[in-house]
Each structure stands twice: as structure tokens, then as C-alpha cells.
Amino acid sequence: MTSLPPKLHLDADASRKSLLRALVNHGHDVTRTPCAWMPLDASDVEQLHRATAQGRVIFTFNIADFVHLAQTFPAHGGIVVAQQTAWSTQALIAALHLLLSTTSADDWPGQLRWLNDWRR
């Protein structure tokens, strides 16, 4: 059985239309805050829970809050964090594309990972 690729959600801090568009153009299943199931004013907890309910890994620049949330709610769908000032949009696209292309949805539940692991 072939496992499915992960689905990604860009939280409010990482929600860039250009990033979404580029990843979707690469064939990935990506959503962003806001969307039909995620209001713009959703709290970090709400974003994590809603992304998890949608079977999505959440990507954020909000490191401190999401590291804490990962410990508080260990049954999340997966969290990827990055330091915002360390990344250009092109570098984000390349690293997230690599992450989405080389990992499986099954790899992510309960995981907190740094995007640097996919930086080239």
C-alpha cells in the first residue's frame, strides 16, 4: 500500500498567497488561514485543532506558541516550525516542496519538526 503525501495548512503567521500558490502549482494539497474552515481570527489553539481535524500538518513561524501547543496537545496532526527572518519566499517554497514530496501523511501525527531539516 502506498501512503499518501501530507496535506499542509499555512497558519496565520505563515499565510502567504504566493507560498500557497507555488505549492499548489507543484501539485500539493495546501490551505491557508483564512479559508472556508478556518476564520482569519482563529486562535493558535483553534488553528492547530482545525488543521488536525482536516488531516493537515500545520506550518508556522510562531515557534514558541506552537512548541508549547505540541506539548499541551500531543495528538495533533503535525507541526512544522521555522524562523521567519531566516527564509526567503523561494527558500520556503523549495523546503516545503521537498518536505511534502519526501514524507508521508503517516509520518506526521504528533510530530514537531523544524523546516531546516528540508533546507538545501
C-alpha positions, 0 to 999 in steps of 0.5 A: 500500500502506498501512503499518501503525501501530507496535506499542509495548512499555512497558519496565520503567521505563515499565510502567504498567497504566493507560498500557497500558490507555488505549492499548489502549482507543484501539485500539493494539497495546501490551505491557508488561514483564512479559508472556508474552515478556518476564520482569519481570527482563529486562535493558535489553539483553534488553528492547530485543532482545525488543521488536525481535524482536516488531516493537515500538518500545520506550518508556522513561524510562531515557534514558541506558541506552537512548541508549547501547543505540541506539548499541551496537545500531543495528538495533533496532526503535525507541526512544522516550525521555522524562523521567519527572518531566516527564509526567503519566499523561494527558500520556503517554497523549495523546503516545503516542496521537498518536505511534502514530496519526501514524507508521508501523511503517516509520518506526521501525527504528533510530530514537531519538526523544524523546516531546516531539516528540508533546507538545501 
